[in-house]
């Protein structure tokens, strides 16, 4: 099961320890996406590790001379920024959360740091799109509630006075027809500007008019503007 996490120079022993711990920590429908292992230039028998799942990011640090392992995790909805910085000896990968917490690991093989960044950006985009869809649904629900909270007031009909008993019968004109007040029509929601731009950008990529790199770059610019 761990073979798919050994394609980018990961230490098999470290991967085995982290994977066994992740199996115990996983929640329902949680999928392990990638595991990166620290690789210092000197002998490092207890490397730090980073694991990404479809629900969170976890930082593992060996403790008690490798007999145990501590971890810190952040769910994706709380992650506001991910960064990778390549140096002469490896790379640094770090995250920042909405409450200001920061966590990172240095001396990562550059290929592993790049994979972490790629997966992290994809999860952030998915979380951002899910949050946008929830907000749209809430706005639609509020709009529908306002529509039904404004009942139409019935038209006023004046009472017809009775004829005096000793006077000739007076024929009154018929009562006016009730005025039909048209039901207010809820304004059609404005098209979502971000969705339109993303759809147009996807069409350009599908027709081969822009490269994968240009598509990813432009997509990130659009998402960051909203």
N, C-alpha and C positions, 0 to 999 in steps of 0.2 A: 504493500500500500504506500510505502514511502518513496518508491522509485521515482515517481513523477516530481518529487521535490529535490532530486539529486542531479538535475541537469545543468546547474550553473555553479559548479565548484563548491557546493555545500558539503560540510563535514557530516558524513553518514551517522556518526555516533551522536552528534548534537541534534540532528534531525530526528533520530529515533527517540531521544528523550523528550523533545518538544512535542512530537506527534503523539506520543503516549499520553502526555499531559493534556493536549488539546482534545483528544478523544473523551477524556473525563469531563472536560469543561464545556464541550459543545452543547448548545441548546437545540430544540426542535428545529429542523430544516436549516441548521447552520452548516455551511460548506466551507472547507479549508481551501483557500485559493493559492496561497504561496507562503513559503517559509524561507527567510534569509538568515545566514549565520555570519557572525563577526569573524574576521580573519586578520589578526594583528601580525605585524612583521616579526615579532618574537614569538616564542612558544606560548601558545594560548590554549591550555587544556580545558578551560571553562569559559567558552565564548558566550556573549550575549546573543539573543536571537529575536527576530521579529516575525510574527505570523499575521497574515491577513485572512479574514473570512468575509463572507457576504454580509455579516452583521456588525463586525467590529475589527479593531486592530489591537494586537496584544504584544507587549514587550516582556521577554523572559530574561531573568538574570539568575545564574546559578548561585546557590547559597550553601553554607555548611560544607565547604570543600567538595561541592558537587553532589552531595547526598540529597539535596532538595533544590527546588527551583521556585523563585518568586516571580510573580507576573503582575503587570498593570495593564488594564484594557480600557479602550475608549470606543463607544458606539459611534457609528459613522455620522449620525445626525448631530453629534456634538463636535465633530472635527471641522474646523474652519479653514485650516491650511496645512498642506503637506509640502515638504521641501527636500531636495537632494542636492548635495554639494560635493562635486568630485575633487579630490585632492591628489597629491602625488602618490600617496600610499592609501589607496582605497577611496571610499566615499562616505559621507555622513547623510543619514536619512532621519528626518525629524518631523514631528506633527505638533500642531497647536490647536487647542480646543476653545470652545466659546467662553469658558470661564477663565481663560488665561493660562491654563496648564500647558506645559511643554515637555516633550519626551523625545529622545533620539538615541541612535546607536552609531558609533564611528567605526572606522576600519572595515567597512563592508566591501566585498568585491564589487567593482563598479557595475558589472552586469546585473548583480542582484539588486543593487540600489535602484537601477533603472527599471527593473521589473516591479519593484515595490512602488515606485512613483507611478508607473503606468496603471497598475491595478488600483492604487489609491485614487487616482484621478477618475477612473471609470466608476468606482463606487460613489465618489462624491457627486458625480454627474447624475447617477441614478437616484441618489438621495435627494438632490436638488429638484429633479423632475417629479419625484413622488410628492415632495412638499408642495410644489407648484400645483399639481393636480388636486391635492387636498384643499388648497386655498380656493381653487376655482369651484370645486364642489360646494364648499361652504358659502361662497358668494351666490351661486345658483340657488342654493337652499334658502338663503336670506331673501333673494329676489322673489322666489315663489311664495314665501310666507307673507311678504308685503302685499302681494297681489290679492290674496284671499282675505286680508285684514281690512278691506275697504268695501263693505257691502253697499249696494245702491239704495238710496233713500226713496221710498215709494212716493209717487206724485200726490200732491194734496188735492182732495176733492171737496169742494164746499158743500155743506148740507143744503137740502132742498126744503124751503119753507112750506108748511101745510097751508092750503087755501082756507080762508075764513068760512065758517059753516053757513052763513046767511048770504054770502056773496056769490055771484056767478063763478062758475069754474074757471080758474085761470090756467091757461096752458103755458107751462114754463118751457123754455128752450132746453134741448137735451144737454146733459152735463158734458163738459169737454172731455175728449178722449185723454186717458193718462199719457203723460209725456214719457216716452221711452228714452231713458238716459243711457247712452252707449256705455258698455262696460269698458273700463280703462284697459288698454292693452299694454302689457309690460314691454318696455323697450328691449329690443333684441340686443343680446350682449355683444359688445365690440369684439371683433376677432383679436385673438392674442397675438401681439406683435412678435414676441419671442418665438412662438410656435411657427409662425409664417416664415420667419427668417431661417429657422433651423430646417424647415421643410425645403425651402429654396436651396439652401446650402447642400442638403442631402441629394437633391436632384442633380446639382452640378457634379458631385462626386460620383453618383451612379452613372452619369453619362460620360465619365472620364475627362471632364473639363478641368478638374483640379486633382492634385495628388492626395494620398492618405495624410501626409504630413501637413499639407495646406488645409485639408478638411479639419483635422484635429485642432490645429492652431486657431482657425477661424471660429470653430465651435466653442473653444474655451473663451475666446474674446467675447462672443455673444452671451454666453452664460454668466461671465463675470460682470457684464454690464447690467444684468437684472438682479 
